[in-house]
Amino acid sequence: MNLFADIRALVLDCLDQLVTAGTLPEGLATAAVSVEPPRDASHGDMATNAAMVLAKPAKMNPRAIAEALAANLQDDPRVAMAEVAGPGFLNMRLVPEVWQGVVKAALSDPTYGQSTLGQGQKMMVEYVSANPTGPLHVGHTRGAVFGDALARLLDYAGFDVTKEYYINDGGAQVDVLARSVYLRYLEAHGQEVAFPDGTYPGDYLKPVGAALKAKVGDAYIDKGEQFWLDDIREFATEAMMDLIREDLAQLGVTMDNFFSEKSLYGTGLIEKAIAELDEKGLIYRGVLEPPKGKMPEDWEPREQTLFKSTAHGDDVDRPVQKSDGSWTYFAPDIAYHYDKVQRGFDQLIDVFGADHGGYVKRMKAAVSALSDGQVPLDVKLTQLVKLYKNGEPFKMSKRAGTFVTLRDVVDQVGANVTRFHMLTRKNDAPLDFDFDKVLEQSKDNPVFYVNYAYARVNSAVSKAGAFADVSDTALAGIDLSGLTHDAELTLIKKLAEWPRLVEIAARGHEPHRIAFYLYDLASDFHALYHQGNADEALRFVQEGDSETTQAKIALIRAVAIVILHGLGILGVTPAEEMR
């Protein structure tokens, strides 16, 4: 049940009636017609822009359209009032039975809020994709949480979602990792070592060095790197990916696939992708313009193999092969996305850190070219996370050597708190993470506030269960006509927004909307709870009156069900009780 979609269908049906009656001309496009909550709740339950949207193409006064539409809407038994406002906006009030039906739907339909928006389209969400050179840091944490919640949201909205991690194991950074592990290997043999600039000095490599010693003994001692670099690179990469998988598991994140960049080299995949672009006339030999701003001292014009990315919306063309014949960093990324297209995905999403902002246009251009514009790519950037404690910038022990790890954060506050708080801001907005505030038991802490609502429902249900049947099956069939107080109806109306909110969040690839909605729902619930302190008639448990109690418990059980669905999208396990 999606009440807003149902009423929009009613509006479109009434518009068809006006066309049949000759009031409106035929052939009007109605895709932009919407039904949504009014900005001011005192104006009604729902509002439609139909008259404003259709006035110009119909060559009619919008208010005249709105008045005719209002008359038709008024004939539907679900509509208690349809009223024209201003130049042609149309506000509606619905009869109480409609709202009571929302509670019944939430209780009886296990798919309440789920959507068929995706229609089974294959969607790839690639996220985290950190270099396999160490544990995940707090910046990766935000990308991991955002990507995972987005994948869950899209799945809930009817998409066939694949979650993938791209292992950046084909570049020079894994050689640096191998050399760093070699130093820890020497250290495990009792040697004094120093870490040159550019290597990875974190303590996390100590057990890797010890494990390498256990595997090969002293075979690499006093040997040049030509004897050990390849072997240690593979050994170290596998060790780091094991560590990364453990970090992700700590956060409740699992991937469907791990795709190795190294698998693109020496297999013809890069050459095939570039050849595909060449066949489309998008590869040429040329010299790039000098970079804008301050000229780098080592810059000189060189002829390179270029991708005509400007033909697909980029600002400048991009090099894919250097003058010495080696591939640029961009070439394997093109090949990787070519592979995605070849796997038959209908849509692609990449979740990048904020430092990859300059990569967005070229990557979109590549996918557009490779798919002939048929496969959209949405690149979501996650901004930085600033850590605080008691309002002051906070730095924990840096086991990683240079940064705060994902595991440090989860160990401090837990996975549930970490995940929820990481979604309390839009992905492209900076996020402050205060270790004290995220554990604070107050209305200002959305993690606590939503959990407290869920736990309060459980407490009331348990109390009511002593003298009434409060199973969801029983509650779905009871009389709800007594739920007429403004605070009760406000809560029901918020429940009715859930299916609509899911579709809005899924269309915009914005899982933070789910966190915002849950906070608003919890606020309306707590407001009703507190009103019950002053007005006994609003209390959830009415001693000796099982029927009234059942109706009130039905309402708050519907709230708990929606909270459970919402937290599931965020990847958060609710607190069954709070003390």
KETOR-470466 format. One record per residue (C-alpha): x negated, y negated, z. Coordinates in steps of 0.02 Angstrom, whole numbers, padded with zeros to 5 digits, always signed. Layout:
! residues N
XYZ
...
END
This chain:
! residues 579
+00000+00000+00000
-00065-00171-00050
+00070-00295-00004
-00010-00440-00096
-00023-00336-00254
+00158-00283-00232
+00219-00463-00217
+00110-00517-00363
+00195-00379-00466
+00362-00452-00410
+00308-00627-00466
+00256-00559-00637
+00421-00466-00653
+00517-00626-00614
+00413-00719-00744
+00461-00586-00872
+00643-00616-00826
+00618-00802-00861
+00543-00759-01031
+00691-00646-01070
+00810-00785-01019
+00721-00908-01133
+00663-01017-00989
+00481-00978-01027
+00402-00949-01198
+00336-00777-01244
+00152-00729-01247
+00095-00819-01091
-00066-00750-01014
-00037-00709-00832
-00208-00640-00780
-00244-00798-00677
-00081-00787-00580
-00121-00749-00398
-00030-00716-00236
-00127-00754-00077
-00107-00814+00101
-00069-01001+00108
-00204-01113+00179
-00081-01172+00311
+00014-01027+00391
+00159-01144+00432
+00198-01156+00246
+00245-00972+00232
+00179-00796+00220
+00117-00798+00040
+00089-00925-00097
+00077-00910-00286
-00004-01025-00412
+00102-00956-00556
+00187-01119-00603
+00024-01218-00599
-00066-01089-00707
+00072-01074-00837
+00127-01255-00851
+00000-01310-00982
+00015-01159-01100
+00205-01162-01080
+00208-01352-01109
+00323-01371-00960
+00327-01466-00797
+00251-01351-00664
+00385-01395-00537
+00522-01344-00660
+00438-01174-00682
+00417-01155-00493
+00601-01194-00459
+00660-01066-00588
+00537-00937-00520
+00593-00971-00341
+00774-00936-00386
+00728-00766-00458
+00614-00721-00314
+00751-00762-00190
+00856-00620-00264
+00730-00489-00206
+00775-00413-00036
+00595-00427+00024
+00594-00617+00005
+00676-00718+00144
+00628-00886+00070
+00546-00955-00087
+00510-01140-00081
+00426-01260-00201
+00292-01374-00129
+00202-01523-00206
+00182-01525-00395
+00225-01341-00417
+00152-01226-00285
+00271-01093-00225
+00274-01031-00044
+00365-00874+00011
+00420-00797+00175
+00453-00610+00184
+00583-00521+00289
+00520-00436+00450
+00550-00262+00381
+00414-00291+00253
+00285-00328+00388
+00342-00182+00492
+00311-00073+00339
+00129-00126+00342
+00109-00049+00515
+00191+00112+00457
+00078+00120+00304
-00080+00097+00407
-00024+00236+00525
+00038+00362+00397
-00074+00334+00245
-00255+00389+00273
-00304+00292+00117
-00230+00127+00176
-00345-00010+00114
-00436+00100-00010
-00427+00044-00189
-00427+00111-00365
-00517-00046-00423
-00669+00052-00478
-00569+00181-00576
-00711+00304-00556
-00838+00197-00648
-01017+00253-00619
-01109+00124-00516
-01294+00126-00471
-01350+00029-00317
-01539+00020-00302
-01599-00050-00137
-01745-00057-00014
-01873+00005-00145
-02017-00051-00035
-02196-00014-00081
-02244+00153-00001
-02387+00075+00094
-02317+00071+00270
-02162+00072+00379
-02013-00036+00332
-02016-00211+00407
-01874-00321+00467
-01849-00397+00294
-01826-00223+00220
-01701-00190+00360
-01584-00324+00295
-01597-00259+00117
-01566-00081+00176
-01413-00129+00277
-01342-00240+00140
-01370-00112+00002
-01299+00031+00104
-01144-00067+00156
-01118-00124-00023
-01128+00055-00085
-01002+00109+00048
-00887-00034+00002
-00891+00009-00183
-00857+00191-00144
-00708+00138-00038
-00647+00033-00185
-00646+00181-00304
-00817+00175-00389
-00925+00329-00414
-01080+00264-00325
-01260+00325-00333
-01384+00256-00205
-01564+00252-00265
-01735+00203-00199
-01868+00157-00327
-02039+00211-00262
-02168+00082-00316
-02310+00209-00324
-02382+00164-00493
-02479+00006-00454
-02643-00045-00373
-02564-00055-00199
-02565+00135-00182
-02751+00136-00219
-02773+00013-00076
-02668+00128+00032
-02780+00276-00012
-02936+00178+00034
-02856+00124+00199
-02811+00304+00240
-02989+00355+00198
-03052+00234+00331
-02933+00311+00458
-02995+00482+00402
-03174+00429+00438
-03116+00359+00605
-03035+00527+00645
-03209+00600+00621
-03278+00482+00752
-03350+00351+00637
-03339+00163+00669
-03243+00080+00528
-03200-00098+00477
-03051-00145+00370
-03096-00265+00230
-02972-00401+00182
-02833-00332+00077
-02828-00160+00159
-02694-00099+00279
-02758-00100+00459
-02598-00045+00547
-02603+00089+00680
-02469+00185+00583
-02609+00254+00471
-02702+00335+00616
-02596+00494+00616
-02609+00500+00426
-02799+00496+00438
-02793+00632+00571
-02675+00738+00463
-02794+00719+00316
-02938+00777+00425
-02836+00929+00478
-02802+00969+00295
-02973+00945+00214
-03095+00944+00359
-03254+00850+00315
-03238+00879+00127
-03228+00691+00088
-03363+00630+00209
-03500+00531+00120
-03415+00558-00048
-03380+00423-00177
-03198+00381-00207
-03202+00465-00377
-03200+00628-00277
-03053+00587-00164
-02952+00436-00224
-02821+00532-00326
-02795+00665-00192
-02782+00542-00048
-02669+00428-00148
-02544+00570-00169
-02565+00630+00011
-02544+00453+00082
-02395+00410-00028
-02303+00567+00027
-02343+00527+00209
-02278+00349+00190
-02119+00406+00104
-02089+00528+00247
-02109+00382+00366
-01992+00273+00263
-01860+00410+00257
-01872+00425+00446
-01853+00235+00463
-01700+00236+00351
-01625+00381+00448
-01647+00280+00608
-01536+00149+00527
-01409+00276+00462
-01462+00255+00280
-01476+00402+00162
-01517+00395-00023
-01448+00502-00162
-01608+00486-00264
-01789+00433-00247
-01861+00383-00416
-02050+00374-00435
-02127+00234-00537
-02277+00348-00566
-02163+00467-00662
-02147+00334-00797
-02333+00336-00838
-02408+00463-00957
-02235+00534-00998
-02190+00421-01143
-02046+00339-01049
-02122+00165-01051
-02167+00182-01235
-01990+00241-01274
-01908+00093-01187
-02021-00033-01273
-01991+00054-01441
-01804+00036-01411
-01825-00151-01389
-01940-00158-01541
-01806-00076-01648
-01689-00216-01596
-01816-00345-01655
-01857-00402-01479
-02043-00357-01468
-02176-00465-01550
-02357-00520-01534
-02377-00698-01473
-02456-00823-01355
-02359-00891-01208
-02348-01074-01166
-02460-01125-01019
-02373-01117-00850
-02287-01276-00790
-02360-01375-00647
-02540-01356-00588
-02641-01257-00714
-02727-01101-00642
-02916-01112-00664
-02927-00942-00750
-02785-00973-00873
-02823-00959-01057
-02710-00927-01206
-02708-00743-01250
-02611-00650-01382
-02501-00520-01297
-02355-00406-01335
-02200-00502-01283
-02016-00460-01253
-01900-00591-01328
-01802-00604-01166
-01741-00779-01210
-01624-00694-01335
-01534-00624-01183
-01527-00774-01068
-01703-00787-00995
-01797-00951-00985
-01956-00889-01071
-02011-00732-01160
-02104-00606-01052
-02263-00507-01081
-02247-00318-01077
-02423-00270-01134
-02584-00361-01099
-02714-00405-01229
-02819-00257-01170
-02676-00137-01207
-02626-00101-01026
-02446-00122-00970
-02390-00271-00868
-02293-00244-00706
-02134-00285-00802
-02152-00141-00927
-02118+00004-00805
-01972-00093-00731
-01898-00106-00906
-01924+00081-00928
-01844+00119-00760
-01689+00019-00804
-01686+00098-00976
-01678+00264-00885
-01531+00199-00783
-01439+00149-00940
-01476+00318-01019
-01405+00406-00866
-01236+00333-00910
-01204+00208-00772
-01066+00083-00809
-01134-00050-00692
-01301-00079-00606
-01343-00172-00446
-01519-00212-00388
-01549-00274-00211
-01710-00376-00203
-01796-00479-00069
-01790-00667-00086
-01969-00669-00151
-01908-00583-00310
-01796-00727-00363
-01903-00761-00515
-01876-00584-00575
-01687-00595-00592
-01666-00671-00765
-01796-00562-00849
-01723-00404-00774
-01546-00452-00827
-01612-00491-01001
-01694-00321-01013
-01537-00226-00962
-01429-00331-01077
-01546-00293-01223
-01563-00108-01185
-01375-00082-01166
-01320-00201-01304
-01233-00303-01171
-01125-00156-01117
-01198-00124-00944
-01192-00273-00825
-01332-00293-00698
-01300-00390-00538
-01456-00435-00439
-01424-00475-00256
-01560-00566-00160
-01575-00547+00028
-01647-00694+00120
-01770-00691+00264
-01731-00637+00442
-01799-00744+00585
-01820-00655+00751
-01782-00741+00916
-01771-00699+01100
-01682-00820+01218
-01676-00942+01074
-01864-00943+01050
-01960-00868+00902
-02007-00691+00950
-02146-00576+00894
-02152-00397+00953
-02303-00283+00954
-02356-00261+00775
-02387-00076+00760
-02390-00107+00573
-02537-00226+00588
-02456-00377+00505
-02267-00369+00527
-02121-00318+00638
-02049-00150+00587
-01873-00088+00560
-01901+00039+00698
-01953-00099+00820
-01785-00185+00791
-01680-00027+00803
-01772+00028+00960
-01730-00140+01041
-01543-00152+01003
-01486+00008+00915
-01433+00046+00737
-01251-00008+00757
-01292-00181+00823
-01430-00202+00693
-01316-00156+00549
-01168-00262+00602
-01270-00417+00640
-01366-00404+00476
-01196-00422+00389
-01135-00575+00485
-01208-00688+00351
-01197-00682+00162
-01348-00594+00089
-01421-00751+00009
-01412-00854+00170
-01553-00851+00299
-01514-00745+00453
-01564-00777+00634
-01578-00619+00739
-01585-00658+00926
-01613-00500+01027
-01518-00569+01176
-01369-00640+01082
-01337-00482+00980
-01317-00387+01144
-01217-00523+01230
-01042-00475+01290
-00945-00626+01230
-00829-00688+01095
-00980-00769+01012
-01052-00597+00975
-00950-00518+00835
-01025-00345+00864
-00962-00342+01043
-00797-00429+01002
-00744-00302+00870
-00800-00153+00974
-00707-00222+01124
-00546-00232+01024
-00564-00050+00971
-00601+00005+01150
-00454-00094+01218
-00337-00007+01098
-00401+00162+01155
-00374+00114+01336
-00194+00059+01305
-00155+00215+01204
-00224+00324+01342
-00118+00235+01473
+00040+00244+01366
+00011+00428+01331
+00059+00468+01510
+00244+00440+01472
+00265+00422+01283
+00219+00515+01124
+00083+00403+01051
+00018+00518+00915
+00000+00431+00747
+00129+00549+00671
+00258+00501+00802
+00217+00316+00794
+00235+00309+00604
+00418+00358+00618
+00480+00246+00758
+00585+00088+00750
+00474-00065+00739
+00611-00196+00729
+00563-00262+00900
+00396-00328+00837
+00454-00504+00803
+00348-00617+00914
+00238-00740+00820
+00079-00666+00895
+00132-00491+00843
+00176-00547+00667
+00011-00642+00652
-00080-00480+00691
+00025-00382+00566
-00006-00511+00431
-00193-00494+00461
-00175-00305+00439
-00084-00336+00275
-00235-00431+00209
-00349-00280+00225
-00319-00199+00053
-00332-00368-00033
-00491-00411+00062
-00572-00247+00012
-00543-00283-00172
-00607-00462-00157
-00765-00401-00068
-00792-00261-00193
-00770-00375-00344
-00894-00501-00274
-01015-00369-00209
-00999-00453-00038
-00994-00331+00108
-01014-00474+00232
-00830-00512+00200
-00787-00350+00289
-00881-00406+00445
-00795-00576+00440
-00624-00495+00421
-00653-00376+00566
-00699-00521+00678
-00540-00614+00628
-00434-00458+00656
-00513-00432+00827
-00480-00615+00869
-00295-00598+00828
-00287-00437+00930
-00372-00514+01082
-00257-00667+01070
-00105-00552+01081
-00184-00456+01224
-00215-00616+01324
-00039-00680+01293
+00021-00521+01375
-00062-00579+01536
+00061-00723+01545
+00211-00642+01460
+00249-00464+01517
+00358-00434+01364
+00201-00440+01255
+00104-00310+01353
+00061-00155+01254
+00120-00035+01389
+00298-00064+01453
+00315+00050+01604
+00475+00153+01595
+00518+00096+01417
+00444+00225+01300
+00525+00159+01140
+00461-00020+01161
+00292+00047+01214
+00283+00157+01060
+00319+00009+00946
+00182-00095+01026
+00060+00049+01027
+00100+00080+00843
+00044-00098+00804
-00120-00089+00897
-00158+00087+00835
-00142+00016+00659
-00270-00115+00711
-00388+00020+00775
-00370+00119+00613
-00415-00031+00506
-00562-00073+00621
-00621+00106+00602
-00611+00094+00412
-00701-00073+00412
-00840-00016+00527
-00859+00139+00418
-00895+00026+00269
-01025-00067+00373
-01100+00099+00428
-01062+00063+00611
-00995+00190+00737
-00866+00107+00852
-00876+00111+01041
-00735+00223+01103
-00740+00137+01272
-00831-00008+01352
-00866-00034+01536
END
